Amino acid sequence: MEVRAELVGNVWKVEAQAGQQVEEEDVLLILESMKMEIPVTAPIRGTVKEIRVKEQEVVKEGQVLAVIE
């Protein structure tokens, strides 16, 4: 399952890494937009296959941030 950005922002902090087991609602990364921190959470329980962004990277709405299987 692809986890996508819901808004335009900067990747403030990456919390998860490839190979990590996550539960539904675990924080994968934190986006910063308009001085607000927005946590991006896992929509399902599974294993993080890949994180497709780096800290400080600017992301667009709809961009794939991570993949969970």
PDB file of N, CA, C and O in Angstrom:
ATOM      1  N   MET A   1       0.845  -1.176   0.000  1.00  0.00           N
ATOM      2  CA  MET A   1       0.000   0.000   0.000  1.00  0.00           C
ATOM      3  C   MET A   1       0.891   1.238   0.000  1.00  0.00           C
ATOM      4  O   MET A   1       1.850   1.331   0.766  1.00  0.00           O
ATOM      5  N   GLU A   2       0.558   2.183  -0.869  1.00  0.00           N
ATOM      6  CA  GLU A   2       1.305   3.435  -0.948  1.00  0.00           C
ATOM      7  C   GLU A   2       0.715   4.451   0.031  1.00  0.00           C
ATOM      8  O   GLU A   2      -0.502   4.613   0.119  1.00  0.00           O
ATOM      9  N   VAL A   3       1.593   5.125   0.756  1.00  0.00           N
ATOM     10  CA  VAL A   3       1.186   6.200   1.665  1.00  0.00           C
ATOM     11  C   VAL A   3       1.525   7.501   0.957  1.00  0.00           C
ATOM     12  O   VAL A   3       2.683   7.751   0.623  1.00  0.00           O
ATOM     13  N   ARG A   4       0.499   8.337   0.727  1.00  0.00           N
ATOM     14  CA  ARG A   4       0.679   9.562  -0.059  1.00  0.00           C
ATOM     15  C   ARG A   4       0.536  10.815   0.804  1.00  0.00           C
ATOM     16  O   ARG A   4      -0.127  10.811   1.841  1.00  0.00           O
ATOM     17  N   ALA A   5       1.181  11.887   0.337  1.00  0.00           N
ATOM     18  CA  ALA A   5       1.075  13.184   1.020  1.00  0.00           C
ATOM     19  C   ALA A   5      -0.314  13.764   0.780  1.00  0.00           C
ATOM     20  O   ALA A   5      -0.819  13.740  -0.342  1.00  0.00           O
ATOM     21  N   GLU A   6      -0.919  14.278   1.827  1.00  0.00           N
ATOM     22  CA  GLU A   6      -2.237  14.895   1.707  1.00  0.00           C
ATOM     23  C   GLU A   6      -2.132  16.392   1.434  1.00  0.00           C
ATOM     24  O   GLU A   6      -3.137  17.053   1.170  1.00  0.00           O
ATOM     25  N   LEU A   7      -0.904  16.926   1.500  1.00  0.00           N
ATOM     26  CA  LEU A   7      -0.711  18.358   1.282  1.00  0.00           C
ATOM     27  C   LEU A   7       0.715  18.639   0.852  1.00  0.00           C
ATOM     28  O   LEU A   7       1.579  17.764   0.915  1.00  0.00           O
ATOM     29  N   VAL A   8       0.952  19.853   0.417  1.00  0.00           N
ATOM     30  CA  VAL A   8       2.306  20.298   0.054  1.00  0.00           C
ATOM     31  C   VAL A   8       3.028  20.683   1.345  1.00  0.00           C
ATOM     32  O   VAL A   8       2.457  21.363   2.197  1.00  0.00           O
ATOM     33  N   GLY A   9       4.270  20.253   1.489  1.00  0.00           N
ATOM     34  CA  GLY A   9       5.021  20.602   2.683  1.00  0.00           C
ATOM     35  C   GLY A   9       6.446  20.103   2.607  1.00  0.00           C
ATOM     36  O   GLY A   9       6.881  19.565   1.589  1.00  0.00           O
ATOM     37  N   ASN A  10       7.166  20.288   3.700  1.00  0.00           N
ATOM     38  CA  ASN A  10       8.539  19.807   3.828  1.00  0.00           C
ATOM     39  C   ASN A  10       8.548  18.589   4.734  1.00  0.00           C
ATOM     40  O   ASN A  10       7.779  18.504   5.691  1.00  0.00           O
ATOM     41  N   VAL A  11       9.433  17.642   4.419  1.00  0.00           N
ATOM     42  CA  VAL A  11       9.608  16.499   5.311  1.00  0.00           C
ATOM     43  C   VAL A  11      10.443  16.997   6.487  1.00  0.00           C
ATOM     44  O   VAL A  11      11.624  17.307   6.334  1.00  0.00           O
ATOM     45  N   TRP A  12       9.820  17.070   7.659  1.00  0.00           N
ATOM     46  CA  TRP A  12      10.504  17.583   8.838  1.00  0.00           C
ATOM     47  C   TRP A  12      11.314  16.483   9.505  1.00  0.00           C
ATOM     48  O   TRP A  12      12.463  16.701   9.888  1.00  0.00           O
ATOM     49  N   LYS A  13      10.717  15.290   9.646  1.00  0.00           N
ATOM     50  CA  LYS A  13      11.414  14.191  10.312  1.00  0.00           C
ATOM     51  C   LYS A  13      10.886  12.854   9.801  1.00  0.00           C
ATOM     52  O   LYS A  13       9.677  12.662   9.672  1.00  0.00           O
ATOM     53  N   VAL A  14      11.807  11.932   9.510  1.00  0.00           N
ATOM     54  CA  VAL A  14      11.438  10.569   9.118  1.00  0.00           C
ATOM     55  C   VAL A  14      11.545   9.700  10.356  1.00  0.00           C
ATOM     56  O   VAL A  14      12.616   9.597  10.954  1.00  0.00           O
ATOM     57  N   GLU A  15      10.446   9.077  10.743  1.00  0.00           N
ATOM     58  CA  GLU A  15      10.401   8.264  11.966  1.00  0.00           C
ATOM     59  C   GLU A  15      10.600   6.773  11.699  1.00  0.00           C
ATOM     60  O   GLU A  15      11.133   6.059  12.548  1.00  0.00           O
ATOM     61  N   ALA A  16      10.176   6.299  10.532  1.00  0.00           N
ATOM     62  CA  ALA A  16      10.236   4.866  10.216  1.00  0.00           C
ATOM     63  C   ALA A  16      11.342   4.604   9.198  1.00  0.00           C
ATOM     64  O   ALA A  16      11.819   5.520   8.529  1.00  0.00           O
ATOM     65  N   GLN A  17      11.736   3.348   9.094  1.00  0.00           N
ATOM     66  CA  GLN A  17      12.736   2.974   8.109  1.00  0.00           C
ATOM     67  C   GLN A  17      12.355   1.653   7.454  1.00  0.00           C
ATOM     68  O   GLN A  17      11.548   0.893   7.990  1.00  0.00           O
ATOM     69  N   ALA A  18      12.938   1.391   6.301  1.00  0.00           N
ATOM     70  CA  ALA A  18      12.648   0.173   5.554  1.00  0.00           C
ATOM     71  C   ALA A  18      12.923  -1.055   6.414  1.00  0.00           C
ATOM     72  O   ALA A  18      13.935  -1.125   7.111  1.00  0.00           O
ATOM     73  N   GLY A  19      12.023  -2.007   6.356  1.00  0.00           N
ATOM     74  CA  GLY A  19      12.163  -3.241   7.119  1.00  0.00           C
ATOM     75  C   GLY A  19      11.482  -3.202   8.474  1.00  0.00           C
ATOM     76  O   GLY A  19      11.324  -4.237   9.121  1.00  0.00           O
ATOM     77  N   GLN A  20      11.076  -2.013   8.909  1.00  0.00           N
ATOM     78  CA  GLN A  20      10.444  -1.848  10.229  1.00  0.00           C
ATOM     79  C   GLN A  20       9.000  -2.336  10.208  1.00  0.00           C
ATOM     80  O   GLN A  20       8.262  -2.088   9.255  1.00  0.00           O
ATOM     81  N   GLN A  21       8.608  -3.036  11.276  1.00  0.00           N
ATOM     82  CA  GLN A  21       7.216  -3.448  11.453  1.00  0.00           C
ATOM     83  C   GLN A  21       6.448  -2.265  12.030  1.00  0.00           C
ATOM     84  O   GLN A  21       6.915  -1.618  12.967  1.00  0.00           O
ATOM     85  N   VAL A  22       5.272  -1.981  11.475  1.00  0.00           N
ATOM     86  CA  VAL A  22       4.451  -0.881  11.987  1.00  0.00           C
ATOM     87  C   VAL A  22       3.026  -1.359  12.219  1.00  0.00           C
ATOM     88  O   VAL A  22       2.533  -2.272  11.556  1.00  0.00           O
ATOM     89  N   GLU A  23       2.391  -0.719  13.171  1.00  0.00           N
ATOM     90  CA  GLU A  23       0.978  -0.966  13.450  1.00  0.00           C
ATOM     91  C   GLU A  23       0.178   0.156  12.796  1.00  0.00           C
ATOM     92  O   GLU A  23       0.719   1.219  12.494  1.00  0.00           O
ATOM     93  N   GLU A  24      -1.105  -0.087  12.581  1.00  0.00           N
ATOM     94  CA  GLU A  24      -1.974   0.949  12.050  1.00  0.00           C
ATOM     95  C   GLU A  24      -1.900   2.181  12.960  1.00  0.00           C
ATOM     96  O   GLU A  24      -1.958   2.059  14.183  1.00  0.00           O
ATOM     97  N   GLU A  25      -1.775   3.347  12.365  1.00  0.00           N
ATOM     98  CA  GLU A  25      -1.681   4.645  13.058  1.00  0.00           C
ATOM     99  C   GLU A  25      -0.302   4.958  13.635  1.00  0.00           C
ATOM    100  O   GLU A  25      -0.142   6.007  14.259  1.00  0.00           O
ATOM    101  N   ASP A  26       0.702   4.093  13.454  1.00  0.00           N
ATOM    102  CA  ASP A  26       2.066   4.450  13.855  1.00  0.00           C
ATOM    103  C   ASP A  26       2.552   5.598  12.970  1.00  0.00           C
ATOM    104  O   ASP A  26       2.230   5.637  11.783  1.00  0.00           O
ATOM    105  N   VAL A  27       3.318   6.526  13.529  1.00  0.00           N
ATOM    106  CA  VAL A  27       3.832   7.665  12.765  1.00  0.00           C
ATOM    107  C   VAL A  27       5.001   7.206  11.894  1.00  0.00           C
ATOM    108  O   VAL A  27       5.974   6.638  12.390  1.00  0.00           O
ATOM    109  N   LEU A  28       4.890   7.461  10.583  1.00  0.00           N
ATOM    110  CA  LEU A  28       5.953   7.119   9.635  1.00  0.00           C
ATOM    111  C   LEU A  28       6.905   8.292   9.447  1.00  0.00           C
ATOM    112  O   LEU A  28       8.124   8.125   9.417  1.00  0.00           O
ATOM    113  N   LEU A  29       6.324   9.483   9.323  1.00  0.00           N
ATOM    114  CA  LEU A  29       7.127  10.685   9.164  1.00  0.00           C
ATOM    115  C   LEU A  29       6.284  11.898   9.530  1.00  0.00           C
ATOM    116  O   LEU A  29       5.068  11.805   9.700  1.00  0.00           O
ATOM    117  N   ILE A  30       6.950  13.028   9.646  1.00  0.00           N
ATOM    118  CA  ILE A  30       6.258  14.261  10.022  1.00  0.00           C
ATOM    119  C   ILE A  30       6.524  15.301   8.939  1.00  0.00           C
ATOM    120  O   ILE A  30       7.671  15.578   8.588  1.00  0.00           O
ATOM    121  N   LEU A  31       5.438  15.869   8.421  1.00  0.00           N
ATOM    122  CA  LEU A  31       5.545  16.947   7.444  1.00  0.00           C
ATOM    123  C   LEU A  31       5.376  18.276   8.158  1.00  0.00           C
ATOM    124  O   LEU A  31       4.714  18.362   9.192  1.00  0.00           O
ATOM    125  N   GLU A  32       5.980  19.305   7.596  1.00  0.00           N
ATOM    126  CA  GLU A  32       5.824  20.664   8.138  1.00  0.00           C
ATOM    127  C   GLU A  32       5.237  21.512   7.024  1.00  0.00           C
ATOM    128  O   GLU A  32       5.749  21.544   5.905  1.00  0.00           O
ATOM    129  N   SER A  33       4.157  22.194   7.354  1.00  0.00           N
ATOM    130  CA  SER A  33       3.514  23.080   6.391  1.00  0.00           C
ATOM    131  C   SER A  33       2.936  24.266   7.138  1.00  0.00           C
ATOM    132  O   SER A  33       2.192  24.094   8.104  1.00  0.00           O
ATOM    133  N   MET A  34       3.269  25.447   6.705  1.00  0.00           N
ATOM    134  CA  MET A  34       2.795  26.673   7.342  1.00  0.00           C
ATOM    135  C   MET A  34       3.029  26.663   8.852  1.00  0.00           C
ATOM    136  O   MET A  34       2.150  27.025   9.635  1.00  0.00           O
ATOM    137  N   LYS A  35       4.235  26.240   9.244  1.00  0.00           N
ATOM    138  CA  LYS A  35       4.678  26.197  10.646  1.00  0.00           C
ATOM    139  C   LYS A  35       3.898  25.208  11.508  1.00  0.00           C
ATOM    140  O   LYS A  35       3.950  25.275  12.736  1.00  0.00           O
ATOM    141  N   MET A  36       3.174  24.289  10.865  1.00  0.00           N
ATOM    142  CA  MET A  36       2.452  23.234  11.591  1.00  0.00           C
ATOM    143  C   MET A  36       3.116  21.896  11.288  1.00  0.00           C
ATOM    144  O   MET A  36       3.537  21.644  10.159  1.00  0.00           O
ATOM    145  N   GLU A  37       3.204  21.047  12.297  1.00  0.00           N
ATOM    146  CA  GLU A  37       3.748  19.702  12.114  1.00  0.00           C
ATOM    147  C   GLU A  37       2.581  18.743  11.918  1.00  0.00           C
ATOM    148  O   GLU A  37       1.673  18.681  12.748  1.00  0.00           O
ATOM    149  N   ILE A  38       2.608  17.991  10.811  1.00  0.00           N
ATOM    150  CA  ILE A  38       1.523  17.074  10.481  1.00  0.00           C
ATOM    151  C   ILE A  38       2.080  15.656  10.432  1.00  0.00           C
ATOM    152  O   ILE A  38       2.877  15.339   9.549  1.00  0.00           O
ATOM    153  N   PRO A  39       1.669  14.790  11.377  1.00  0.00           N
ATOM    154  CA  PRO A  39       2.155  13.411  11.338  1.00  0.00           C
ATOM    155  C   PRO A  39       1.494  12.630  10.196  1.00  0.00           C
ATOM    156  O   PRO A  39       0.295  12.760   9.950  1.00  0.00           O
ATOM    157  N   VAL A  40       2.295  11.824   9.512  1.00  0.00           N
ATOM    158  CA  VAL A  40       1.791  10.919   8.481  1.00  0.00           C
ATOM    159  C   VAL A  40       1.842   9.524   9.088  1.00  0.00           C
ATOM    160  O   VAL A  40       2.914   9.027   9.434  1.00  0.00           O
ATOM    161  N   THR A  41       0.679   8.897   9.216  1.00  0.00           N
ATOM    162  CA  THR A  41       0.602   7.614   9.916  1.00  0.00           C
ATOM    163  C   THR A  41       0.374   6.446   8.960  1.00  0.00           C
ATOM    164  O   THR A  41      -0.071   6.622   7.826  1.00  0.00           O
ATOM    165  N   ALA A  42       0.689   5.258   9.447  1.00  0.00           N
ATOM    166  CA  ALA A  42       0.486   4.037   8.670  1.00  0.00           C
ATOM    167  C   ALA A  42      -1.019   3.735   8.584  1.00  0.00           C
ATOM    168  O   ALA A  42      -1.696   3.671   9.610  1.00  0.00           O
ATOM    169  N   PRO A  43      -1.533   3.551   7.377  1.00  0.00           N
ATOM    170  CA  PRO A  43      -2.958   3.247   7.237  1.00  0.00           C
ATOM    171  C   PRO A  43      -3.284   1.787   7.567  1.00  0.00           C
ATOM    172  O   PRO A  43      -4.436   1.443   7.830  1.00  0.00           O
ATOM    173  N   ILE A  44      -2.255   0.938   7.548  1.00  0.00           N
ATOM    174  CA  ILE A  44      -2.433  -0.489   7.818  1.00  0.00           C
ATOM    175  C   ILE A  44      -1.269  -0.999   8.656  1.00  0.00           C
ATOM    176  O   ILE A  44      -0.239  -0.337   8.783  1.00  0.00           O
ATOM    177  N   ARG A  45      -1.448  -2.185   9.225  1.00  0.00           N
ATOM    178  CA  ARG A  45      -0.363  -2.874   9.916  1.00  0.00           C
ATOM    179  C   ARG A  45       0.474  -3.592   8.861  1.00  0.00           C
ATOM    180  O   ARG A  45      -0.074  -4.143   7.906  1.00  0.00           O
ATOM    181  N   GLY A  46       1.790  -3.592   9.023  1.00  0.00           N
ATOM    182  CA  GLY A  46       2.632  -4.285   8.052  1.00  0.00           C
ATOM    183  C   GLY A  46       4.097  -3.944   8.216  1.00  0.00           C
ATOM    184  O   GLY A  46       4.546  -3.493   9.269  1.00  0.00           O
ATOM    185  N   THR A  47       4.831  -4.178   7.128  1.00  0.00           N
ATOM    186  CA  THR A  47       6.264  -3.908   7.099  1.00  0.00           C
ATOM    187  C   THR A  47       6.528  -2.758   6.135  1.00  0.00           C
ATOM    188  O   THR A  47       6.001  -2.740   5.023  1.00  0.00           O
ATOM    189  N   VAL A  48       7.342  -1.803   6.563  1.00  0.00           N
ATOM    190  CA  VAL A  48       7.711  -0.692   5.684  1.00  0.00           C
ATOM    191  C   VAL A  48       8.638  -1.251   4.608  1.00  0.00           C
ATOM    192  O   VAL A  48       9.741  -1.712   4.902  1.00  0.00           O
ATOM    193  N   LYS A  49       8.178  -1.203   3.366  1.00  0.00           N
ATOM    194  CA  LYS A  49       8.985  -1.699   2.255  1.00  0.00           C
ATOM    195  C   LYS A  49      10.018  -0.648   1.849  1.00  0.00           C
ATOM    196  O   LYS A  49      11.184  -0.961   1.610  1.00  0.00           O
ATOM    197  N   GLU A  50       9.557   0.620   1.775  1.00  0.00           N
ATOM    198  CA  GLU A  50      10.493   1.705   1.454  1.00  0.00           C
ATOM    199  C   GLU A  50       9.941   3.049   1.904  1.00  0.00           C
ATOM    200  O   GLU A  50       8.730   3.258   1.977  1.00  0.00           O
ATOM    201  N   ILE A  51      10.869   3.951   2.201  1.00  0.00           N
ATOM    202  CA  ILE A  51      10.553   5.353   2.471  1.00  0.00           C
ATOM    203  C   ILE A  51      11.105   6.105   1.259  1.00  0.00           C
ATOM    204  O   ILE A  51      12.299   6.025   0.970  1.00  0.00           O
ATOM    205  N   ARG A  52      10.253   6.824   0.562  1.00  0.00           N
ATOM    206  CA  ARG A  52      10.657   7.445  -0.705  1.00  0.00           C
ATOM    207  C   ARG A  52      11.045   8.917  -0.589  1.00  0.00           C
ATOM    208  O   ARG A  52      11.259   9.580  -1.604  1.00  0.00           O
ATOM    209  N   VAL A  53      11.138   9.430   0.624  1.00  0.00           N
ATOM    210  CA  VAL A  53      11.518  10.837   0.807  1.00  0.00           C
ATOM    211  C   VAL A  53      12.619  10.947   1.849  1.00  0.00           C
ATOM    212  O   VAL A  53      12.860  10.020   2.623  1.00  0.00           O
ATOM    213  N   LYS A  54      13.282  12.096   1.855  1.00  0.00           N
ATOM    214  CA  LYS A  54      14.338  12.378   2.833  1.00  0.00           C
ATOM    215  C   LYS A  54      13.954  13.620   3.622  1.00  0.00           C
ATOM    216  O   LYS A  54      13.132  14.419   3.172  1.00  0.00           O
ATOM    217  N   GLU A  55      14.547  13.780   4.797  1.00  0.00           N
ATOM    218  CA  GLU A  55      14.305  14.980   5.602  1.00  0.00           C
ATOM    219  C   GLU A  55      14.715  16.222   4.820  1.00  0.00           C
ATOM    220  O   GLU A  55      15.717  16.216   4.104  1.00  0.00           O
ATOM    221  N   GLN A  56      13.937  17.275   4.964  1.00  0.00           N
ATOM    222  CA  GLN A  56      14.101  18.578   4.304  1.00  0.00           C
ATOM    223  C   GLN A  56      13.584  18.594   2.865  1.00  0.00           C
ATOM    224  O   GLN A  56      13.554  19.656   2.243  1.00  0.00           O
ATOM    225  N   GLU A  57      13.180  17.450   2.324  1.00  0.00           N
ATOM    226  CA  GLU A  57      12.659  17.404   0.955  1.00  0.00           C
ATOM    227  C   GLU A  57      11.271  18.042   0.896  1.00  0.00           C
ATOM    228  O   GLU A  57      10.471  17.889   1.819  1.00  0.00           O
ATOM    229  N   VAL A  58      10.992  18.754  -0.189  1.00  0.00           N
ATOM    230  CA  VAL A  58       9.666  19.331  -0.402  1.00  0.00           C
ATOM    231  C   VAL A  58       8.820  18.285  -1.126  1.00  0.00           C
ATOM    232  O   VAL A  58       9.252  17.711  -2.125  1.00  0.00           O
ATOM    233  N   VAL A  59       7.608  18.043  -0.611  1.00  0.00           N
ATOM    234  CA  VAL A  59       6.725  17.063  -1.236  1.00  0.00           C
ATOM    235  C   VAL A  59       5.470  17.747  -1.767  1.00  0.00           C
ATOM    236  O   VAL A  59       5.037  18.781  -1.258  1.00  0.00           O
ATOM    237  N   LYS A  60       4.900  17.136  -2.806  1.00  0.00           N
ATOM    238  CA  LYS A  60       3.682  17.643  -3.420  1.00  0.00           C
ATOM    239  C   LYS A  60       2.492  16.818  -2.946  1.00  0.00           C
ATOM    240  O   LYS A  60       2.643  15.668  -2.533  1.00  0.00           O
ATOM    241  N   GLU A  61       1.324  17.409  -3.010  1.00  0.00           N
ATOM    242  CA  GLU A  61       0.101  16.691  -2.674  1.00  0.00           C
ATOM    243  C   GLU A  61      -0.024  15.481  -3.599  1.00  0.00           C
ATOM    244  O   GLU A  61       0.120  15.603  -4.816  1.00  0.00           O
ATOM    245  N   GLY A  62      -0.293  14.315  -3.013  1.00  0.00           N
ATOM    246  CA  GLY A  62      -0.450  13.091  -3.787  1.00  0.00           C
ATOM    247  C   GLY A  62       0.835  12.306  -4.017  1.00  0.00           C
ATOM    248  O   GLY A  62       0.796  11.180  -4.513  1.00  0.00           O
ATOM    249  N   GLN A  63       1.976  12.896  -3.659  1.00  0.00           N
ATOM    250  CA  GLN A  63       3.262  12.210  -3.850  1.00  0.00           C
ATOM    251  C   GLN A  63       3.356  11.002  -2.913  1.00  0.00           C
ATOM    252  O   GLN A  63       2.936  11.073  -1.758  1.00  0.00           O
ATOM    253  N   VAL A  64       3.910   9.889  -3.419  1.00  0.00           N
ATOM    254  CA  VAL A  64       4.101   8.701  -2.593  1.00  0.00           C
ATOM    255  C   VAL A  64       5.261   8.956  -1.636  1.00  0.00           C
ATOM    256  O   VAL A  64       6.370   9.291  -2.051  1.00  0.00           O
ATOM    257  N   LEU A  65       4.975   8.789  -0.327  1.00  0.00           N
ATOM    258  CA  LEU A  65       5.984   9.027   0.710  1.00  0.00           C
ATOM    259  C   LEU A  65       6.618   7.718   1.176  1.00  0.00           C
ATOM    260  O   LEU A  65       7.815   7.656   1.455  1.00  0.00           O
ATOM    261  N   ALA A  66       5.795   6.678   1.254  1.00  0.00           N
ATOM    262  CA  ALA A  66       6.269   5.387   1.773  1.00  0.00           C
ATOM    263  C   ALA A  66       5.414   4.267   1.172  1.00  0.00           C
ATOM    264  O   ALA A  66       4.318   4.498   0.661  1.00  0.00           O
ATOM    265  N   VAL A  67       5.949   3.055   1.253  1.00  0.00           N
ATOM    266  CA  VAL A  67       5.218   1.870   0.806  1.00  0.00           C
ATOM    267  C   VAL A  67       5.228   0.855   1.943  1.00  0.00           C
ATOM    268  O   VAL A  67       6.279   0.549   2.508  1.00  0.00           O
ATOM    269  N   ILE A  68       4.045   0.336   2.271  1.00  0.00           N
ATOM    270  CA  ILE A  68       3.897  -0.669   3.329  1.00  0.00           C
ATOM    271  C   ILE A  68       3.310  -1.923   2.715  1.00  0.00           C
ATOM    272  O   ILE A  68       2.392  -1.851   1.898  1.00  0.00           O
ATOM    273  N   GLU A  69       3.838  -3.075   3.107  1.00  0.00           N
ATOM    274  CA  GLU A  69       3.251  -4.332   2.618  1.00  0.00           C
ATOM    275  C   GLU A  69       2.895  -5.240   3.756  1.00  0.00           C
ATOM    276  O   GLU A  69       2.390  -6.341   3.533  1.00  0.00           O
TER     277      GLU A  69
END
